[in-house]
Amino acid sequence: MADLLLVHGSCHGAWCWRDLIPALEALGHEVRAIDLPSHGSDPTLIADVTLDSCRDAVLQATSPNTIIVGHSWGGYPISSAAEAAPEAMRALVYLAAYVPQDGLSMVEMRKRSPRQTIHDALEKSTDGLSYTFRPNKVQDLFYHDCPPETVPFAFARLCPQAIAPQDTALLLTGKFDRVPKAYIRTTEDRTIPTEYQEQMSHTAPEAMRHTIDTSHSPFFAQPKRLAELLDKIATDLPGPQV
């Protein structure tokens, strides 16, 4: 059994893991999901969200035995947590996620992608502090292969995403390098190009790189298969099994 912490991506919340959590629990794992600041039920004002506050939300929910799974933008706060306290977790799993390069923000990482997929899907707030995804783009970007009821479920819960934490550079040292890592690449992704994910996946050893043939939302598209991959990663990771 592994202890798993699930960290969502932009505009999402703990709700996006609805189908994955029971699939992992059925395999015997202990699982929890958090809302990053200003998402889901978290009351933080968008103006107060920082990369550090996202990092701290992750650290508050982890233990030395925890495998932290970060989806998409969630790769940044989990990496920041690893840099701040590598002893506070067992491993990081990047799920169709950004793996930071030293000194770059997520915005800068996105601009380095070989293809730009979301530039015409974003709508910035009038105060310039956050963005949302245009409703007519959401299904194609995130959920094109998911069960039909996924879209209304998600539409009712998607929220604005604070820009400041994603526009903050993350400085990495050998502390980040000490934490074991795995990567799950989504091969039909229309949000983060799968070839860019392949590049970023090399932060993990070859044996810890996996693929799943889904959109950007494997937790809705193939939750049982995703649970099986996370189960395999938990088994293959170095370190004590809980």
Stockholm file with secondary structure:
# STOCKHOLM 1.0

chainA/1-242         MADLLLVHGSCHGAWCWRDLIPALEALGHEVRAIDLPSHGSDPTLIADVTLDSCRDAVLQATSPNTIIVGHSWGGYPISSAAEAAPEAMRALVYLAAYVPQDGLSMVEMRKRSPRQTIHDALEKSTDGLSYTFRPNKVQDLFYHDCPPETVPFAFARLCPQAIAPQDTALLLTGKFDRVPKAYIRTTEDRTIPTEYQEQMSHTAPEAMRHTIDTSHSPFFAQPKRLAELLDKIATDLPGPQV
#=GR chainA/1-242 SS CCEEEEECCTTCCGGGGTTHHHHHHHTTCEEEEECCTTSTTCCCCGGGCCHHHHHHHHHHTCCTTEEEEEEGGGHHHHHHHHHHCGGGCSEEEEESCCCCCTTBCHHHHHHTSSSCCSTTTEEECTTSSEEEECHHHHHHHHCTTSCTTHHHHHHTTCCCEESGGGGSCBCCCHHHHTSCEEEEEETTCSSSCHHHHHHHGGGSCGGGEEEESSCSCHHHHCHHHHHHHHHHHHHHSSSCCC
#=GC SS_cons         CCEEEEECCTTCCGGGGTTHHHHHHHTTCEEEEECCTTSTTCCCCGGGCCHHHHHHHHHHTCCTTEEEEEEGGGHHHHHHHHHHCGGGCSEEEEESCCCCCTTBCHHHHHHTSSSCCSTTTEEECTTSSEEEECHHHHHHHHCTTSCTTHHHHHHTTCCCEESGGGGSCBCCCHHHHTSCEEEEEETTCSSSCHHHHHHHGGGSCGGGEEEESSCSCHHHHCHHHHHHHHHHHHHHSSSCCC
//
